[in-house]
Amino acid sequence: MLKVLLKDIDLRYWSLILLALFPVLPYAFISIITIILLFTFTYYFCINSKSQINKHINIKGFFIFSGFYLILCFSLFYSNNMGVGFKTLGRMLPLLVFPLIVFILSGDYSLNTQKVRIILKVFVFSSLLLLVYVLYLVFFTINDFHSHSVRDKLLDTSFLDLHSTYISMYFSSAIFIIYSFNRRAKNYWNIVLILLFIVGLLLIFSRGVVFSILIMSVVIFFILNKRKLRQKILVVLVVAFITAIVVYQVPFLKYRISEIFQYGFQPTENNRRLSSTAMRLAVYSCTSEIIIKNPLLGLGVGDLQDELQLCYQSLNSPDFSKKNLNTHNFYLYILGTTGVTGLLFFLFSLRMLFKKAWDSKNLLFLNVFVLISLILFTENFLSRSYGLTYFCFFTILFYLLDRNNKENP
């Protein structure tokens, strides 16, 4: 009876629909859904024909995608702070679980375009709920409005571990999805949705995400647009000029941009405070010193943050004494924990994603993967559960869709 029921109801598909709600789910719920997803794929893997499954098991792909995580596990052996090491490995476990699902447990399972569209629509819907919450904060709970006030309110939220970078990534992806689904059809509701998400992006104004989108847009425009080079350059310059005017006219956007060029100290009543750019440069400087001393294997998964804190203490700034700042660059984090070895595995997995998305001419997923690779230069995006879930969610959808397209060309 159970087998008949499970045959009629595709639990793997419904588990992915549940996972698509992650933008508005607390970490505990995301963990439960991930366990359900792993369980459902394991169940179908066990009951399906072994001859069918064996043809689709991709051991090479599994080791390439989980290689960085496996090296991270190995680095525990030369880490001193085992407690932090185990905690980090537990938090980053999706980097092992999702490759296991995609390359081994999924077997010959695939998702057609219609099912992927439904799952992505659920993601857009959950992102829209988050946007409504952001707009509520702006218009009903904040008196002295500026970009930092929105970001501070989000960080103070108790039921979600919200951070401006992750929310901005959700909004950006929602825009990509809506545009991808409706670029040939004139639907005014979709235009309204895109504009609302753009407003949300500007209200939060995560500089790393906004600049990544701009860089990505320029690169894709130059690659895909068939106009002459001179025309392309002119279009980019005009858009850049209009953007600069808009930023200059909106006070909180102007403030966020001006922060970038404040390299020194900002005076306060009791102390000298580092500007955000100066703090980030100091973080990069400390991280670089550690990497230079341990280039091949890094310090290990448990010790990097301890070494960073020692370096911060030598800077004699109150900003660093109050904050437990990470590397703010995931590539530097990989170098600091696992050295060049871990970085090579990670870059190779990204290369596989880019190549597969490019070869399949799937612009939506290519945009998402490029955006992720760019934001990793300014944030430890894959060190937290929401960033990991975002990355793994789009990766598993892309691979299951690509498998279907190859089997049903």
C-alpha positions, 0 to 999 in steps of 0.5 A: 500500500505504501509503495503504491502511494509513494508511486503516485505521489512524488515525494522528492518533488514535494520536498523540493517545493517545501525547500523553495520556501526557505527564504521565509523559514527559520534555520530549524525548519530548513534543517528538517526539510533538508533531512526530509529531502535526503530521506525521500531520495534515499528511499527511492534510491533503495527501492528502484532498480539497481541496473537503472540507478548504476547507469546514472551514478556520477562518482566523479561529479560527487567528489568534485562538488564535495571535494572542498568539504571533504578537505575541510573535514580532513583539516580538522586533524591539524586544527587545534580548536576542535569545537569550532571545527565540528560546529563549522562542519555541521553548519556546512554539511549541505555541501556534502548532502546535496552533491550526494543527492544530485550525483548518487541518490537521485539516480535517473530522476529528473524534473521537467520544465513545468515542475521546475517552473512551479518550484521556482514560482514557490521560491518567488512567492516566498521571496515576495512574502519577505519583501512585504515584511521589508516594506512593512519595516520601512513604512511602519516601524522606522522613523529615521529612515536610511539604509542602515536602519533597515539592515539593523531592523532585519538583524534584530528580527528574532524568528529569522536570521536575516542579513541584508546580503542574503535577502538581496540575493533572494530578491535578485534571483526572483527578478531573474526568474520572473524575467526569464519566465515572461520575457516574451510576454507582456504581463504588467503584473510581472513588471510590477513585481520586478519593480517592487523587488528592485525597490526592495534591493535599493532599500536594503542596498547590499553593496556587494550584491548590487555591484555584482549584479551590475558587473554581471549585467555588463559582462553578459550584455557584452557577450550576448548582445550582437551590436557593434562594440562602440554601440555597446560601450555607449549603452553602458556609459549612458546607463552608468550616467543615469545610475550615478544621477539617481544615486546622487539624488537619493540620500541614503544611496549616496551615503552607502556609496560614499562609505566606500571611499572613506578609508580612514578613521571617523571621529566619534564622541569617545573614540576613533571609529574605522569606516566600513571600507577601512575595516574590510581592508583591515580584515583582508590584510589580516587574512592575507597574512595568515594565508601567506604563512599557510599557503598549501593546507591552510590553518584548518577549519577550527583555527582560522577565526582564532588567528583572525581575532589575534590579528584584530587585537593588534589593530587597537580598534574598538570596532574589532574588539566588539565584533567577531568578523570573518574573512568577508570573502569566501575564496579567502576563507577557503585559502585560510582553512584548506589552502590552495588545495581546497580552493582548486576543488571549489573553483573546479566545481564552479567551473563545472556549473558554469560550463553546464549552464552555458552549454545548456543555454540556460541563462537563468541558472547561469545568471544565478551561478555567476552572481554567487561566484561574484558575491563570494568576493565580498561575503562568506556567503556559503558559510551560513545556512541560508547561503548554503541552502540558496546555492544547493537549491539552485544547483539541484534544480539545475542538474535535475532539469538538465538531466531531463532535457538530455533524456528528452531533447 
